[in-house]
Amino acid sequence: MTVETMEVTKELVLKLYERKDPKRKRMLFELYHDLFTSTMSARFLMDMINEKLSTEVVSLYDIKYIRAKMKKWVDRQMPVEKTEKPEPQIQPKAAMIFHRSEPEPYVKPSKKY
């Protein structure tokens, strides 16, 4: 059994909005990705999308929600290439070498000792 990916279309987005599906905002973003990444105001964007959908289903809240989440959604879509970083080699700690010299005795010991 193969899983087919559905293409996001205007009709699909409208059906999702009719059903109040939780994924409707994500699908709306995928359909109008270029509009959301533009610098248009939220209200103008809402009017433009509603005009393209030929109905008043998209609210200002939807636009603000999508703009807040879109960076996260775009990051998940893009495959992340793992860059192989060389593991830092653990350097052994330098041996603590103390150069101690015995203090000279005040009296030299006898050779018998």
Secondary structure, 3 states (H helix, E strand, C coil): CCCCCCCCCHHHHHHHHHHCCCCHHHHHHHHCHHHHCCCCCHHHHHHHHHHHHCCCCCCHHHHHHHHHHHHHHHHHHCCCCCCCCCCCCCCCCCCCCCCCCCCCCCCCCCCCC
